[in-house]
C-alpha cells in the first residue's frame, strides 16, 4: 500500500495507465518527488528545463498517443509557468492533467511565500479544478480529474498543499457519511445522430453540385469514411491545421491546407462550392470559407456548443447540424 498521499496519487495514476509525468522540481512538491523515487520509474518523472515545457510536453504526449498527458509543478511561480502549455491543451482539445503544489494549509491566507490563489489562476483553463484538503479525497479527485480530461478532451487541475501530500494514505476511505468510493476506467460513448438529421444531411449533400469538405483533427478516427464520402460526392477535401495528418496530400481530391498557410486549391474550392461538409473542425477564419448564403452546410461535431458557430446553417427543415464523431 502507498505510504503517503503523494505515493497514493502516483499509484492511482499508474492504475489509470499513466506511466510518464512531465515536471520540474520545487519544494512545493517535495513529497511527490520522494514518491517518484519510491515508484522506481513507474510512473517515470521526466524532468524538463522549465515548467512551461512540462505542460507543452504533456500536451504533446496527449496529442500523439491519445492518452492523457500529466504534468506537475511546484507552487507559486512554478504553477504560473504551466499556464501557457495548458492553454495549448485547452484550445487544441488535448486531455491533460496538471498536478500543482501549494503552501501548507495552516499558512494559507497569510500572504505566505509563493502563496498564489490557484483556484482563480487555473479556473479558466480547467474543465475540473479541485484542491485536495485531506487524504480521503485523493482517490475520487484523481479518478474524476482523469475521467473528465479524457471525456472533455481538455485540462483538469489538482492542487495538493504540502502537508496533504505528506499525510499517510488511507485506502479505502472510511465508510462514514460523506465518504466517496470512485473507480478507475473510461470508455468513450458512441454518439449517433437522429435518423431525421441523417436524412436531411444526405439530401443536402446529394443535391450539391460542387461539394467541399473541410476536416479537422476530429476526423482522425474517420479517415476511411471521409475518403468514401469524398469519392461518392465528387468532393474536394481541405484540411484545417489540426487536421493535416488525417489524410495524405497525394490523394487526388485533397486540396491541402486551408487558411493563412493554406493552398490556392483550397481557397478556390471554397470560393466556388455550393455545399460545405465540416467534419470535426472549429476552423475560425471566415474569410477562407464560402460567403454567407453561398453554400448549404452540414456540420458534424461532438460538441453541440460549436454547431453553427463557424458557418451559418439553415433551419433544421433545410439542413442538418448533427452530433457525431469528432
Sine and cosine of phi, psi and omega as CSV:
sin_phi,cos_phi,sin_psi,cos_psi,sin_omega,cos_omega
0.00,0.00,0.53,-0.85,-0.01,-1.00
-0.87,0.50,0.58,-0.81,-0.02,-1.00
-0.97,0.22,-0.82,0.57,-0.07,-1.00
-0.88,-0.47,0.18,-0.98,0.06,-1.00
-0.83,0.55,-0.64,0.77,0.03,-1.00
-0.86,0.51,-0.68,0.73,0.06,-1.00
-0.89,0.46,-0.67,0.74,-0.04,-1.00
-0.89,0.45,-0.67,0.74,0.00,-1.00
-0.87,0.50,-0.70,0.71,0.03,-1.00
-0.91,0.43,-0.63,0.78,0.04,-1.00
-0.89,0.45,-0.68,0.74,0.01,-1.00
-0.92,0.40,-0.64,0.77,0.06,-1.00
-0.88,0.47,-0.65,0.76,0.04,-1.00
-0.88,0.48,-0.64,0.77,0.04,-1.00
-0.91,0.41,-0.44,0.90,0.08,-1.00
-0.99,0.16,-0.04,1.00,0.00,-1.00
1.00,-0.04,0.25,0.97,0.04,-1.00
-1.00,0.03,0.86,-0.51,-0.04,-1.00
-0.85,-0.52,0.02,1.00,0.06,-1.00
-0.63,-0.78,0.67,-0.74,0.10,-1.00
-0.74,-0.67,0.79,-0.61,-0.07,-1.00
-0.99,-0.14,0.76,-0.65,-0.04,-1.00
-0.17,-0.99,-0.03,-1.00,0.02,-1.00
-0.69,-0.73,0.68,-0.73,-0.09,-1.00
-0.91,0.42,0.44,-0.90,0.08,-1.00
-0.14,-0.99,0.45,-0.90,-0.11,-0.99
-0.93,0.37,-0.29,0.96,0.05,-1.00
-0.95,0.31,-0.19,0.98,0.06,-1.00
-0.80,-0.61,0.48,0.87,-0.03,-1.00
-0.82,0.58,-0.66,0.75,-0.02,-1.00
-0.90,0.44,-0.60,0.80,0.04,-1.00
-0.92,0.38,-0.62,0.79,0.02,-1.00
-0.89,0.46,-0.66,0.76,0.09,-1.00
-0.90,0.44,-0.62,0.79,0.01,-1.00
-0.92,0.40,-0.61,0.79,0.07,-1.00
-0.87,0.49,-0.65,0.76,0.03,-1.00
-0.88,0.47,-0.68,0.74,0.01,-1.00
-0.96,0.29,-0.35,0.94,-0.01,-1.00
-0.97,0.24,-0.17,0.99,0.07,-1.00
0.82,0.57,0.65,0.76,0.13,-0.99
1.00,-0.02,0.06,1.00,0.03,-1.00
-0.63,-0.78,0.99,-0.14,0.08,1.00
-0.97,0.24,0.48,-0.88,-0.01,-1.00
-0.99,0.11,0.70,-0.72,0.07,-1.00
-1.00,0.00,0.92,-0.40,0.02,-1.00
-1.00,-0.10,0.96,-0.26,-0.05,-1.00
-0.99,0.14,0.79,-0.62,0.00,-1.00
-0.97,-0.24,-0.02,-1.00,0.01,-1.00
-1.00,-0.03,-0.22,0.98,-0.08,-1.00
-0.31,-0.95,0.60,-0.80,-0.05,-1.00
-0.85,0.52,-0.57,0.82,0.01,-1.00
-0.83,0.55,-0.65,0.76,0.00,-1.00
-0.92,0.39,-0.51,0.86,0.01,-1.00
-0.90,0.44,-0.63,0.77,0.03,-1.00
-0.93,0.36,-0.67,0.75,0.05,-1.00
-0.90,0.45,-0.63,0.78,0.00,-1.00
-0.94,0.35,-0.61,0.79,0.08,-1.00
-0.89,0.45,-0.63,0.78,0.05,-1.00
-0.90,0.44,-0.72,0.70,0.04,-1.00
-0.88,0.48,-0.65,0.76,0.05,-1.00
-0.84,0.55,-0.71,0.70,-0.01,-1.00
-0.91,0.42,-0.67,0.74,-0.05,-1.00
-0.91,0.42,-0.64,0.77,-0.13,-0.99
-1.00,-0.07,-0.22,0.98,0.00,-1.00
-0.92,-0.39,-0.36,0.93,-0.10,-0.99
0.99,0.16,-0.03,1.00,0.03,-1.00
-1.00,-0.02,0.18,-0.98,0.13,-0.99
-0.97,0.26,0.67,-0.75,0.11,-0.99
-0.99,-0.13,0.59,-0.80,-0.05,-1.00
-0.79,-0.62,0.73,-0.68,0.08,-1.00
-0.78,-0.63,0.34,-0.94,-0.03,-1.00
-0.61,-0.79,0.61,-0.79,0.00,-1.00
-0.51,-0.86,0.37,-0.93,0.02,-1.00
-0.97,0.26,0.00,-1.00,-0.04,-1.00
-0.96,0.28,0.07,-1.00,0.11,-0.99
0.85,0.53,-0.85,-0.53,-0.07,-1.00
-0.88,0.47,-0.54,0.84,0.04,-1.00
-0.88,0.47,-0.69,0.73,0.03,-1.00
-0.90,0.44,-0.69,0.73,-0.02,-1.00
-0.87,0.50,-0.62,0.78,-0.04,-1.00
-0.91,0.42,-0.34,0.94,0.00,-1.00
-0.94,0.35,-0.41,0.91,-0.28,-0.96
-0.87,0.49,-0.64,0.77,-0.05,-1.00
-0.87,0.49,-0.72,0.69,0.03,-1.00
-0.92,0.38,-0.56,0.83,0.01,-1.00
-0.94,0.34,-0.57,0.82,0.07,-1.00
-0.92,0.39,-0.53,0.85,0.11,-0.99
-0.87,0.49,-0.70,0.72,0.02,-1.00
-0.91,0.42,-0.68,0.73,0.00,-1.00
-0.86,0.50,-0.75,0.66,-0.11,-0.99
-0.98,0.20,-0.37,0.93,0.06,-1.00
-0.98,-0.19,0.12,0.99,0.11,-0.99
0.86,0.51,0.78,0.62,0.05,-1.00
-0.94,-0.35,0.75,-0.66,-0.01,-1.00
-0.96,0.29,0.91,-0.42,-0.03,-1.00
-0.69,-0.72,0.70,-0.71,0.12,-0.99
-0.95,-0.33,0.81,-0.59,0.09,-1.00
-0.96,-0.26,0.80,-0.60,0.10,-1.00
-0.95,-0.31,0.82,-0.57,-0.15,-0.99
-0.79,-0.62,0.70,-0.71,0.08,-1.00
-0.98,0.21,0.31,-0.95,0.04,-1.00
-0.53,-0.85,0.35,-0.94,0.06,-1.00
-0.87,0.48,0.33,-0.94,-0.01,-1.00
-0.88,0.47,0.49,-0.87,-0.12,-0.99
-0.85,0.53,-0.61,0.79,-0.09,-1.00
-0.94,0.35,-0.30,0.95,-0.02,-1.00
-0.99,-0.15,-0.12,0.99,-0.04,-1.00
-0.92,0.40,0.66,-0.75,-0.02,-1.00
1.00,0.00,0.02,1.00,-0.04,-1.00
-0.96,-0.26,0.22,0.98,-0.13,-0.99
0.79,0.61,0.71,0.71,-0.01,-1.00
-0.94,0.34,0.29,-0.96,-0.05,-1.00
-0.82,0.57,0.77,-0.63,0.03,-1.00
0.87,0.49,0.38,0.93,0.08,-1.00
-0.98,0.20,0.87,-0.50,0.00,-1.00
-0.78,-0.62,0.59,-0.81,0.04,-1.00
-0.97,0.24,1.00,0.00,-0.09,-1.00
-0.94,0.33,-0.45,0.89,0.05,-1.00
-0.89,0.46,-0.66,0.75,0.04,-1.00
-0.96,0.29,-0.67,0.74,-0.09,-1.00
-0.87,0.49,-0.65,0.76,-0.11,-0.99
-0.98,-0.20,0.07,1.00,-0.10,-0.99
-0.88,0.47,-0.72,0.69,-0.09,-1.00
-0.94,0.34,-0.58,0.82,-0.10,-0.99
-0.99,0.12,-0.25,0.97,-0.19,-0.98
-0.96,-0.27,0.70,-0.72,0.19,-0.98
-0.97,0.23,-0.42,0.91,-0.03,-1.00
-0.49,-0.87,0.79,-0.61,-0.08,-1.00
-0.63,-0.78,0.89,-0.46,-0.02,-1.00
-0.62,-0.79,0.50,-0.87,0.12,-0.99
-0.96,-0.29,0.77,-0.63,0.03,-1.00
-0.99,0.15,0.92,-0.39,-0.05,-1.00
-0.98,-0.21,-0.16,0.99,0.11,-0.99
-0.32,-0.95,0.40,-0.92,-0.26,-0.97
-0.84,0.54,-0.58,0.81,-0.08,-1.00
-0.93,0.38,-0.28,0.96,0.05,-1.00
-0.96,0.26,-0.44,0.90,-0.21,-0.98
-0.80,0.59,-0.66,0.75,-0.06,-1.00
-0.87,0.50,-0.83,0.56,-0.09,-1.00
-0.97,0.24,-0.41,0.91,0.06,-1.00
-0.92,0.38,-0.70,0.71,0.04,-1.00
-0.90,0.44,-0.71,0.71,-0.03,-1.00
-0.88,0.48,-0.70,0.71,-0.02,-1.00
-0.94,0.34,-0.63,0.78,-0.02,-1.00
-0.89,0.46,-0.69,0.73,0.00,-1.00
-0.93,0.36,-0.71,0.70,-0.05,-1.00
-0.90,0.43,-0.67,0.74,-0.01,-1.00
-0.93,0.38,-0.65,0.76,0.04,-1.00
-0.87,0.49,-0.68,0.74,0.00,-1.00
-0.93,0.36,-0.68,0.74,-0.07,-1.00
-0.95,0.32,-0.69,0.72,-0.03,-1.00
-1.00,0.04,-0.13,0.99,-0.05,-1.00
0.77,0.63,0.82,0.57,-0.04,-1.00
-0.50,-0.87,-0.34,-0.94,-0.12,-0.99
-0.98,-0.18,0.69,-0.73,0.21,-0.98
-0.81,-0.58,0.48,-0.88,-0.10,-0.99
-0.71,-0.70,0.75,-0.66,0.09,-1.00
-0.87,-0.50,0.77,-0.64,-0.01,-1.00
-0.95,-0.31,0.78,-0.63,-0.02,-1.00
-0.84,-0.55,0.96,-0.29,0.13,-0.99
-0.84,0.54,0.48,-0.88,-0.08,-1.00
-0.84,0.54,-0.65,0.76,-0.04,-1.00
-0.96,0.30,-0.47,0.88,0.06,-1.00
-0.94,0.34,-0.65,0.76,0.05,-1.00
-0.82,0.57,-0.57,0.82,-0.12,-0.99
-1.00,-0.01,-0.06,1.00,0.03,-1.00
-0.92,0.38,0.45,-0.89,0.08,-1.00
-0.94,0.33,0.75,-0.66,-0.02,-1.00
-0.96,0.28,0.64,-0.77,0.05,-1.00
-0.82,-0.58,0.83,-0.56,-0.01,-1.00
-0.60,-0.80,0.80,-0.59,0.01,1.00
-0.98,0.19,0.15,-0.99,0.06,-1.00
-0.87,0.49,0.44,-0.90,0.02,-1.00
-0.88,0.47,0.67,-0.74,-0.06,-1.00
-0.99,0.13,0.98,0.20,-0.01,-1.00
-0.74,-0.67,0.18,-0.98,0.02,-1.00
-0.86,0.52,0.78,-0.63,-0.02,-1.00
0.98,-0.18,-0.21,0.98,0.01,-1.00
-0.93,0.36,0.54,-0.84,0.00,-1.00
-0.83,-0.56,0.73,-0.68,-0.01,-1.00
-0.86,-0.51,1.00,-0.09,-0.05,-1.00
-0.99,-0.11,0.09,-1.00,-0.08,-1.00
-0.67,-0.74,0.20,-0.98,-0.03,-1.00
-0.98,-0.19,0.57,-0.82,0.11,-0.99
0.82,-0.57,0.65,-0.76,0.03,-1.00
-0.53,-0.85,0.71,-0.70,0.10,-1.00
-0.76,-0.65,0.85,-0.53,-0.05,-1.00
-0.92,0.40,0.77,-0.63,0.00,-1.00
-0.94,0.35,0.44,-0.90,0.08,-1.00
-1.00,-0.01,0.86,-0.51,-0.04,-1.00
-0.97,-0.23,0.84,-0.55,-0.02,-1.00
-0.87,-0.49,0.61,-0.79,0.05,-1.00
-0.97,0.24,0.28,-0.96,0.11,-0.99
-0.93,0.37,0.49,-0.87,-0.01,-1.00
-0.86,0.50,-0.63,0.78,0.00,-1.00
-0.90,0.44,-0.60,0.80,0.03,-1.00
-0.91,0.41,-0.66,0.75,0.04,-1.00
-0.87,0.48,-0.68,0.73,-0.02,-1.00
-0.90,0.43,-0.69,0.72,0.02,-1.00
-0.89,0.46,-0.66,0.75,0.01,-1.00
-0.89,0.46,-0.70,0.72,0.00,-1.00
-0.88,0.47,-0.65,0.76,0.00,-1.00
-0.89,0.46,-0.71,0.70,-0.02,-1.00
-0.88,0.47,-0.73,0.69,-0.05,-1.00
-0.93,0.38,-0.65,0.76,-0.01,-1.00
-0.94,0.35,-0.49,0.87,0.01,-1.00
-0.99,0.17,-0.26,0.97,-0.02,-1.00
-0.94,0.33,0.62,-0.79,0.04,-1.00
-0.98,-0.19,-0.48,0.88,0.02,-1.00
-0.76,-0.65,1.00,0.04,-0.12,-0.99
-1.00,-0.08,0.77,-0.64,0.10,-1.00
-0.91,-0.41,0.68,-0.74,0.04,-1.00
-0.91,-0.41,0.73,-0.69,0.07,-1.00
-0.87,-0.50,0.85,-0.53,-0.05,-1.00
-0.89,-0.45,0.53,-0.85,0.10,-1.00
-0.84,-0.54,-0.23,-0.97,-0.05,-1.00
-0.90,0.44,-0.37,0.93,0.02,-1.00
-0.92,0.38,-0.24,0.97,0.03,-1.00
-1.00,0.04,0.02,1.00,-0.09,-1.00
-0.86,0.51,-0.53,0.85,0.01,-1.00
-1.00,0.04,0.11,0.99,-0.07,-1.00
-0.71,-0.70,0.55,0.83,-0.05,-1.00
-0.86,0.51,-0.69,0.72,-0.01,-1.00
-0.89,0.46,-0.64,0.77,0.00,-1.00
-0.93,0.38,-0.61,0.80,0.04,-1.00
-0.90,0.44,-0.70,0.72,0.03,-1.00
-0.87,0.50,-0.72,0.69,-0.01,-1.00
-0.88,0.47,-0.69,0.73,0.01,-1.00
-0.89,0.45,-0.69,0.73,0.00,-1.00
-0.88,0.48,-0.67,0.75,-0.01,-1.00
-0.93,0.36,-0.64,0.77,0.01,-1.00
-0.92,0.38,-0.59,0.80,-0.07,-1.00
-1.00,-0.03,-0.16,0.99,-0.12,-0.99
0.89,0.45,0.61,0.80,-0.12,-0.99
-0.99,-0.15,0.45,-0.90,0.20,-0.98
-1.00,-0.01,0.39,-0.92,-0.02,-1.00
-0.81,-0.58,0.89,-0.45,0.12,-0.99
-0.98,-0.17,0.42,-0.91,-0.10,-1.00
-0.83,-0.56,0.83,-0.56,0.16,-0.99
-0.93,0.36,0.26,-0.97,-0.13,-0.99
-0.80,0.59,-0.74,0.67,-0.04,-1.00
-0.97,0.23,-0.08,1.00,0.06,-1.00
-0.98,-0.22,0.15,0.99,-0.06,-1.00
-0.85,0.53,-0.55,0.83,-0.08,-1.00
-1.00,0.05,-0.05,1.00,-0.08,-1.00
-0.93,0.37,-0.72,0.70,0.00,-1.00
-0.77,-0.64,0.55,-0.83,0.05,-1.00
-0.96,0.29,0.48,-0.88,-0.03,-1.00
-0.96,0.28,-0.25,0.97,-0.06,-1.00
-1.00,0.08,0.01,1.00,0.14,-0.99
-0.93,0.36,0.67,-0.75,-0.14,-0.99
-0.88,0.47,-0.40,0.92,-0.05,-1.00
-0.98,-0.18,0.01,1.00,0.02,-1.00
-1.00,0.05,0.85,-0.53,-0.03,-1.00
-1.00,-0.07,-0.01,1.00,0.06,-1.00
1.00,-0.02,-0.40,-0.92,-0.08,-1.00
-0.95,0.30,0.30,-0.96,0.04,-1.00
-0.76,-0.65,0.48,-0.88,0.07,-1.00
0.96,-0.28,-0.45,-0.89,-0.08,-1.00
-0.84,0.55,-0.60,0.80,0.01,-1.00
-0.94,-0.35,0.48,0.88,-0.09,-1.00
-1.00,-0.01,-0.02,-1.00,-0.04,-1.00
-0.99,-0.12,0.36,-0.93,0.07,-1.00
-0.91,0.41,-0.57,0.82,-0.01,-1.00
-0.88,0.48,-0.67,0.74,0.03,-1.00
-0.91,0.42,-0.65,0.76,-0.01,-1.00
-0.89,0.46,-0.73,0.68,-0.03,-1.00
-0.91,0.42,-0.65,0.76,0.00,-1.00
-0.86,0.50,-0.72,0.70,-0.01,-1.00
-0.93,0.37,-0.54,0.84,0.01,-1.00
-0.91,0.42,-0.47,0.88,-0.16,-0.99
-0.88,-0.48,0.02,1.00,-0.04,-1.00
-0.96,0.27,0.42,-0.91,0.12,-0.99
-0.92,-0.39,-0.06,1.00,0.00,-1.00
-0.58,-0.82,0.68,-0.74,-0.03,-1.00
-0.79,-0.62,0.80,-0.60,0.10,-0.99
-0.92,-0.40,0.90,-0.44,0.03,-1.00
-0.97,-0.26,0.80,-0.59,-0.06,-1.00
-0.83,-0.56,0.93,-0.36,0.11,-0.99
0.85,0.52,0.68,0.73,-0.03,-1.00
-0.68,-0.73,0.57,-0.82,0.12,-0.99
-0.87,-0.50,0.54,0.84,0.01,-1.00
-0.74,0.67,0.83,-0.55,-0.22,-0.98
-1.00,-0.08,-0.21,0.98,-0.23,-0.97
-1.00,-0.06,0.97,-0.22,-0.09,-1.00
-0.89,0.45,-0.48,0.88,-0.08,-1.00
-0.93,0.37,-0.25,0.97,0.05,-1.00
-0.97,-0.25,0.11,0.99,0.08,-1.00
-0.97,-0.23,0.20,-0.98,0.06,-1.00
-0.85,0.53,0.47,-0.88,0.07,-1.00
-0.90,0.45,0.51,-0.86,0.01,-1.00
-0.84,0.55,0.78,-0.62,-0.02,-1.00
1.00,0.02,-0.20,0.98,-0.02,-1.00
-0.95,0.30,-0.63,0.77,-0.13,-0.99
-0.81,-0.59,0.52,-0.86,0.20,-0.98
-1.00,0.06,0.60,-0.80,-0.18,-0.98
-0.80,-0.60,0.52,-0.85,0.16,-0.99
-0.80,-0.60,0.75,-0.66,-0.01,-1.00
-0.81,-0.58,0.72,-0.69,0.04,-1.00
-0.88,-0.48,0.86,-0.51,-0.01,-1.00
-0.39,-0.92,0.61,-0.79,0.06,-1.00
-0.95,0.32,-0.44,0.90,-0.09,-1.00
-1.00,-0.10,0.97,-0.24,-0.04,-1.00
-0.88,0.47,-0.36,0.93,0.02,-1.00
-0.91,0.41,-0.36,0.93,-0.07,-1.00
-0.99,-0.14,-0.05,1.00,-0.01,-1.00
-0.93,0.38,0.79,-0.62,0.07,-1.00
0.97,0.26,0.17,0.98,-0.06,-1.00
-0.99,-0.11,-0.21,0.98,0.01,-1.00
-0.96,-0.28,-0.59,0.81,0.08,-1.00
-0.63,-0.78,0.71,-0.70,-0.07,-1.00
-0.87,0.50,0.72,-0.70,0.06,-1.00
-0.95,-0.30,0.71,-0.71,0.07,-1.00
-0.89,0.46,0.10,-0.99,0.01,-1.00
-0.88,0.47,0.31,-0.95,-0.06,-1.00
-0.90,0.43,-0.26,0.97,0.07,-1.00
-0.97,0.23,-0.21,0.98,-0.07,-1.00
-0.81,-0.58,-0.28,0.96,-0.03,-1.00
-0.60,-0.80,0.02,-1.00,-0.01,-1.00
-0.78,-0.62,0.80,-0.60,0.15,-0.99
-0.85,-0.53,0.98,-0.18,-0.23,-0.97
-0.80,-0.60,0.56,-0.83,0.12,-0.99
-0.95,0.31,0.50,-0.86,0.02,-1.00
-0.13,-0.99,-0.34,-0.94,-0.06,-1.00
-0.93,0.36,0.70,-0.72,0.05,-1.00
-0.82,-0.57,0.00,0.00,0.00,0.00
